[in-house]
Amino acid sequence: HKCTSLTTTTHLTMAAALMSTYYTSVENMSTYYTSVDNIIKPAVFSLLDGVGLHLEPSCHLTSHLPLVSSPTPVILSVAAYLVIVSLGVLLSSSKNSTTSSSSPSPSSQTKRKDPYWLA
C-alpha cells in the first residue's frame, strides 16, 4: 500500500511540475506574441492607411475575431510559409546540384522505392 501511495504521490508531483512548466511557457509565449503584435499591428494599419485603405476593425460583431482584430496572425503565417518554402527550395536545389555534379553510375540510376508514407 505504501509503495502505491508513494508512486501516486510521485506521479502527481511530476504532473504538477509539468503543468506548471507548461503554463509558464504558455504565459511567456503569450507575452512575446503580444509584444510582436504591438509592433506589427500598428505598422500594418498605418501602412494601409497611407495608401488609402482604412481597414481598422469597426464592426462590433467581428472585431474580436483573431484574423479581424489584428493582421499579425496572417503576417506571421505568410512569413512562416515563405521561410519553409524557401528552405525547401534551397535544400532541394543544393541536393540536386551535388547529385548532378557527380557522374552517376548505371547502378545508381535505378529507381528508389518511395518512402512508406507515400505508399
Biotite code that builds the C-alpha atoms (Angstrom):
import biotite.structure as struc

atoms = struc.array([
    struc.Atom([0.000, 0.000, 0.000], chain_id="A", res_id=1, res_name="HIS", atom_name="CA", element="C"),
    struc.Atom([2.809, 2.413, 0.874], chain_id="A", res_id=2, res_name="LYS", atom_name="CA", element="C"),
    struc.Atom([4.553, 1.774, -2.453], chain_id="A", res_id=3, res_name="CYS", atom_name="CA", element="C"),
    struc.Atom([1.372, 2.527, -4.410], chain_id="A", res_id=4, res_name="THR", atom_name="CA", element="C"),
    struc.Atom([0.753, 5.673, -2.394], chain_id="A", res_id=5, res_name="SER", atom_name="CA", element="C"),
    struc.Atom([4.338, 6.840, -2.893], chain_id="A", res_id=6, res_name="LEU", atom_name="CA", element="C"),
    struc.Atom([4.172, 6.154, -6.634], chain_id="A", res_id=7, res_name="THR", atom_name="CA", element="C"),
    struc.Atom([0.886, 8.013, -6.944], chain_id="A", res_id=8, res_name="THR", atom_name="CA", element="C"),
    struc.Atom([2.273, 10.961, -4.999], chain_id="A", res_id=9, res_name="THR", atom_name="CA", element="C"),
    struc.Atom([5.391, 10.986, -7.174], chain_id="A", res_id=10, res_name="THR", atom_name="CA", element="C"),
    struc.Atom([3.282, 10.903, -10.351], chain_id="A", res_id=11, res_name="HIS", atom_name="CA", element="C"),
    struc.Atom([1.074, 13.716, -9.109], chain_id="A", res_id=12, res_name="LEU", atom_name="CA", element="C"),
    struc.Atom([4.109, 15.798, -8.165], chain_id="A", res_id=13, res_name="THR", atom_name="CA", element="C"),
    struc.Atom([5.652, 15.239, -11.598], chain_id="A", res_id=14, res_name="MET", atom_name="CA", element="C"),
    struc.Atom([2.360, 16.078, -13.293], chain_id="A", res_id=15, res_name="ALA", atom_name="CA", element="C"),
    struc.Atom([2.043, 19.270, -11.276], chain_id="A", res_id=16, res_name="ALA", atom_name="CA", element="C"),
    struc.Atom([5.611, 20.257, -12.186], chain_id="A", res_id=17, res_name="ALA", atom_name="CA", element="C"),
    struc.Atom([4.943, 19.600, -15.874], chain_id="A", res_id=18, res_name="LEU", atom_name="CA", element="C"),
    struc.Atom([1.711, 21.597, -15.794], chain_id="A", res_id=19, res_name="MET", atom_name="CA", element="C"),
    struc.Atom([3.476, 24.468, -14.046], chain_id="A", res_id=20, res_name="SER", atom_name="CA", element="C"),
    struc.Atom([6.217, 24.447, -16.696], chain_id="A", res_id=21, res_name="THR", atom_name="CA", element="C"),
    struc.Atom([3.598, 24.278, -19.454], chain_id="A", res_id=22, res_name="TYR", atom_name="CA", element="C"),
    struc.Atom([1.624, 27.237, -18.099], chain_id="A", res_id=23, res_name="TYR", atom_name="CA", element="C"),
    struc.Atom([4.812, 29.259, -17.594], chain_id="A", res_id=24, res_name="THR", atom_name="CA", element="C"),
    struc.Atom([5.895, 28.638, -21.193], chain_id="A", res_id=25, res_name="SER", atom_name="CA", element="C"),
    struc.Atom([2.413, 29.498, -22.486], chain_id="A", res_id=26, res_name="VAL", atom_name="CA", element="C"),
    struc.Atom([2.470, 32.738, -20.483], chain_id="A", res_id=27, res_name="GLU", atom_name="CA", element="C"),
    struc.Atom([5.921, 33.539, -21.901], chain_id="A", res_id=28, res_name="ASN", atom_name="CA", element="C"),
    struc.Atom([4.748, 32.842, -25.462], chain_id="A", res_id=29, res_name="MET", atom_name="CA", element="C"),
    struc.Atom([1.655, 34.970, -24.883], chain_id="A", res_id=30, res_name="SER", atom_name="CA", element="C"),
    struc.Atom([3.773, 37.848, -23.613], chain_id="A", res_id=31, res_name="THR", atom_name="CA", element="C"),
    struc.Atom([6.129, 37.505, -26.588], chain_id="A", res_id=32, res_name="TYR", atom_name="CA", element="C"),
    struc.Atom([3.227, 37.345, -29.070], chain_id="A", res_id=33, res_name="TYR", atom_name="CA", element="C"),
    struc.Atom([1.654, 40.446, -27.504], chain_id="A", res_id=34, res_name="THR", atom_name="CA", element="C"),
    struc.Atom([4.914, 42.368, -27.900], chain_id="A", res_id=35, res_name="SER", atom_name="CA", element="C"),
    struc.Atom([5.204, 41.249, -31.541], chain_id="A", res_id=36, res_name="VAL", atom_name="CA", element="C"),
    struc.Atom([1.553, 42.151, -32.144], chain_id="A", res_id=37, res_name="ASP", atom_name="CA", element="C"),
    struc.Atom([2.136, 45.606, -30.619], chain_id="A", res_id=38, res_name="ASN", atom_name="CA", element="C"),
    struc.Atom([4.755, 46.187, -33.327], chain_id="A", res_id=39, res_name="ILE", atom_name="CA", element="C"),
    struc.Atom([3.114, 44.567, -36.364], chain_id="A", res_id=40, res_name="ILE", atom_name="CA", element="C"),
    struc.Atom([-0.497, 45.703, -35.890], chain_id="A", res_id=41, res_name="LYS", atom_name="CA", element="C"),
    struc.Atom([0.069, 49.488, -35.859], chain_id="A", res_id=42, res_name="PRO", atom_name="CA", element="C"),
    struc.Atom([2.691, 49.219, -38.611], chain_id="A", res_id=43, res_name="ALA", atom_name="CA", element="C"),
    struc.Atom([0.347, 47.356, -40.971], chain_id="A", res_id=44, res_name="VAL", atom_name="CA", element="C"),
    struc.Atom([-2.653, 49.559, -40.240], chain_id="A", res_id=45, res_name="PHE", atom_name="CA", element="C"),
    struc.Atom([-0.614, 52.760, -40.701], chain_id="A", res_id=46, res_name="SER", atom_name="CA", element="C"),
    struc.Atom([0.868, 51.386, -43.936], chain_id="A", res_id=47, res_name="LEU", atom_name="CA", element="C"),
    struc.Atom([-2.610, 50.592, -45.237], chain_id="A", res_id=48, res_name="LEU", atom_name="CA", element="C"),
    struc.Atom([-3.891, 53.996, -44.093], chain_id="A", res_id=49, res_name="ASP", atom_name="CA", element="C"),
    struc.Atom([-1.011, 55.585, -46.004], chain_id="A", res_id=50, res_name="GLY", atom_name="CA", element="C"),
    struc.Atom([-2.189, 54.039, -49.261], chain_id="A", res_id=51, res_name="VAL", atom_name="CA", element="C"),
    struc.Atom([-5.813, 54.985, -48.615], chain_id="A", res_id=52, res_name="GLY", atom_name="CA", element="C"),
    struc.Atom([-7.154, 51.727, -47.181], chain_id="A", res_id=53, res_name="LEU", atom_name="CA", element="C"),
    struc.Atom([-8.733, 52.232, -43.773], chain_id="A", res_id=54, res_name="HIS", atom_name="CA", element="C"),
    struc.Atom([-9.152, 48.679, -42.526], chain_id="A", res_id=55, res_name="LEU", atom_name="CA", element="C"),
    struc.Atom([-9.344, 49.128, -38.762], chain_id="A", res_id=56, res_name="GLU", atom_name="CA", element="C"),
    struc.Atom([-11.952, 46.661, -37.474], chain_id="A", res_id=57, res_name="PRO", atom_name="CA", element="C"),
    struc.Atom([-15.102, 48.672, -36.862], chain_id="A", res_id=58, res_name="SER", atom_name="CA", element="C"),
    struc.Atom([-17.911, 46.114, -36.720], chain_id="A", res_id=59, res_name="CYS", atom_name="CA", element="C"),
    struc.Atom([-18.575, 45.046, -33.132], chain_id="A", res_id=60, res_name="HIS", atom_name="CA", element="C"),
    struc.Atom([-19.760, 41.619, -34.340], chain_id="A", res_id=61, res_name="LEU", atom_name="CA", element="C"),
    struc.Atom([-16.416, 40.640, -35.862], chain_id="A", res_id=62, res_name="THR", atom_name="CA", element="C"),
    struc.Atom([-13.832, 42.914, -34.241], chain_id="A", res_id=63, res_name="SER", atom_name="CA", element="C"),
    struc.Atom([-12.964, 40.318, -31.583], chain_id="A", res_id=64, res_name="HIS", atom_name="CA", element="C"),
    struc.Atom([-12.086, 37.587, -34.111], chain_id="A", res_id=65, res_name="LEU", atom_name="CA", element="C"),
    struc.Atom([-8.341, 36.863, -34.336], chain_id="A", res_id=66, res_name="PRO", atom_name="CA", element="C"),
    struc.Atom([-7.876, 37.471, -38.059], chain_id="A", res_id=67, res_name="LEU", atom_name="CA", element="C"),
    struc.Atom([-10.019, 40.621, -37.956], chain_id="A", res_id=68, res_name="VAL", atom_name="CA", element="C"),
    struc.Atom([-8.734, 42.315, -34.825], chain_id="A", res_id=69, res_name="SER", atom_name="CA", element="C"),
    struc.Atom([-5.087, 42.101, -35.869], chain_id="A", res_id=70, res_name="SER", atom_name="CA", element="C"),
    struc.Atom([-3.131, 41.346, -39.049], chain_id="A", res_id=71, res_name="PRO", atom_name="CA", element="C"),
    struc.Atom([-0.362, 39.693, -37.008], chain_id="A", res_id=72, res_name="THR", atom_name="CA", element="C"),
    struc.Atom([-1.551, 36.045, -37.406], chain_id="A", res_id=73, res_name="PRO", atom_name="CA", element="C"),
    struc.Atom([-1.743, 36.468, -41.178], chain_id="A", res_id=74, res_name="VAL", atom_name="CA", element="C"),
    struc.Atom([1.644, 38.213, -41.394], chain_id="A", res_id=75, res_name="ILE", atom_name="CA", element="C"),
    struc.Atom([3.325, 35.563, -39.225], chain_id="A", res_id=76, res_name="LEU", atom_name="CA", element="C"),
    struc.Atom([1.677, 32.709, -41.157], chain_id="A", res_id=77, res_name="SER", atom_name="CA", element="C"),
    struc.Atom([2.750, 34.117, -44.521], chain_id="A", res_id=78, res_name="VAL", atom_name="CA", element="C"),
    struc.Atom([6.274, 34.710, -43.200], chain_id="A", res_id=79, res_name="ALA", atom_name="CA", element="C"),
    struc.Atom([6.490, 31.132, -41.863], chain_id="A", res_id=80, res_name="ALA", atom_name="CA", element="C"),
    struc.Atom([5.193, 29.769, -45.182], chain_id="A", res_id=81, res_name="TYR", atom_name="CA", element="C"),
    struc.Atom([7.769, 31.753, -47.164], chain_id="A", res_id=82, res_name="LEU", atom_name="CA", element="C"),
    struc.Atom([10.609, 30.629, -44.884], chain_id="A", res_id=83, res_name="VAL", atom_name="CA", element="C"),
    struc.Atom([9.588, 26.964, -45.159], chain_id="A", res_id=84, res_name="ILE", atom_name="CA", element="C"),
    struc.Atom([9.190, 27.093, -48.947], chain_id="A", res_id=85, res_name="VAL", atom_name="CA", element="C"),
    struc.Atom([12.485, 28.974, -49.348], chain_id="A", res_id=86, res_name="SER", atom_name="CA", element="C"),
    struc.Atom([14.329, 26.430, -47.216], chain_id="A", res_id=87, res_name="LEU", atom_name="CA", element="C"),
    struc.Atom([12.758, 23.614, -49.210], chain_id="A", res_id=88, res_name="GLY", atom_name="CA", element="C"),
    struc.Atom([13.832, 25.157, -52.498], chain_id="A", res_id=89, res_name="VAL", atom_name="CA", element="C"),
    struc.Atom([17.350, 25.829, -51.202], chain_id="A", res_id=90, res_name="LEU", atom_name="CA", element="C"),
    struc.Atom([17.753, 22.322, -49.817], chain_id="A", res_id=91, res_name="LEU", atom_name="CA", element="C"),
    struc.Atom([16.285, 20.765, -52.933], chain_id="A", res_id=92, res_name="SER", atom_name="CA", element="C"),
    struc.Atom([18.473, 22.793, -55.292], chain_id="A", res_id=93, res_name="SER", atom_name="CA", element="C"),
    struc.Atom([21.624, 22.097, -53.253], chain_id="A", res_id=94, res_name="SER", atom_name="CA", element="C"),
    struc.Atom([20.803, 18.398, -53.190], chain_id="A", res_id=95, res_name="LYS", atom_name="CA", element="C"),
    struc.Atom([20.192, 18.378, -56.941], chain_id="A", res_id=96, res_name="ASN", atom_name="CA", element="C"),
    struc.Atom([23.422, 20.271, -57.649], chain_id="A", res_id=97, res_name="SER", atom_name="CA", element="C"),
    struc.Atom([25.513, 17.812, -55.626], chain_id="A", res_id=98, res_name="THR", atom_name="CA", element="C"),
    struc.Atom([23.947, 14.773, -57.273], chain_id="A", res_id=99, res_name="THR", atom_name="CA", element="C"),
    struc.Atom([24.170, 16.218, -60.794], chain_id="A", res_id=100, res_name="SER", atom_name="CA", element="C"),
    struc.Atom([27.817, 17.261, -60.374], chain_id="A", res_id=101, res_name="SER", atom_name="CA", element="C"),
    struc.Atom([28.963, 13.713, -59.691], chain_id="A", res_id=102, res_name="SER", atom_name="CA", element="C"),
    struc.Atom([28.765, 11.338, -62.605], chain_id="A", res_id=103, res_name="SER", atom_name="CA", element="C"),
    struc.Atom([26.091, 8.786, -61.851], chain_id="A", res_id=104, res_name="PRO", atom_name="CA", element="C"),
    struc.Atom([26.955, 5.167, -62.342], chain_id="A", res_id=105, res_name="SER", atom_name="CA", element="C"),
    struc.Atom([24.422, 2.936, -64.107], chain_id="A", res_id=106, res_name="PRO", atom_name="CA", element="C"),
    struc.Atom([23.597, 1.179, -60.842], chain_id="A", res_id=107, res_name="SER", atom_name="CA", element="C"),
    struc.Atom([22.688, 4.488, -59.143], chain_id="A", res_id=108, res_name="SER", atom_name="CA", element="C"),
    struc.Atom([20.177, 5.333, -61.879], chain_id="A", res_id=109, res_name="GLN", atom_name="CA", element="C"),
    struc.Atom([17.739, 2.673, -60.682], chain_id="A", res_id=110, res_name="THR", atom_name="CA", element="C"),
    struc.Atom([14.520, 3.972, -59.221], chain_id="A", res_id=111, res_name="LYS", atom_name="CA", element="C"),
    struc.Atom([14.488, 4.075, -55.442], chain_id="A", res_id=112, res_name="ARG", atom_name="CA", element="C"),
    struc.Atom([11.454, 2.856, -53.554], chain_id="A", res_id=113, res_name="LYS", atom_name="CA", element="C"),
    struc.Atom([9.063, 5.521, -52.340], chain_id="A", res_id=114, res_name="ASP", atom_name="CA", element="C"),
    struc.Atom([9.026, 6.247, -48.616], chain_id="A", res_id=115, res_name="PRO", atom_name="CA", element="C"),
    struc.Atom([6.361, 4.384, -46.641], chain_id="A", res_id=116, res_name="TYR", atom_name="CA", element="C"),
    struc.Atom([4.235, 7.498, -46.108], chain_id="A", res_id=117, res_name="TRP", atom_name="CA", element="C"),
    struc.Atom([3.785, 7.882, -49.890], chain_id="A", res_id=118, res_name="LEU", atom_name="CA", element="C"),
    struc.Atom([2.670, 4.310, -50.470], chain_id="A", res_id=119, res_name="ALA", atom_name="CA", element="C"),
])
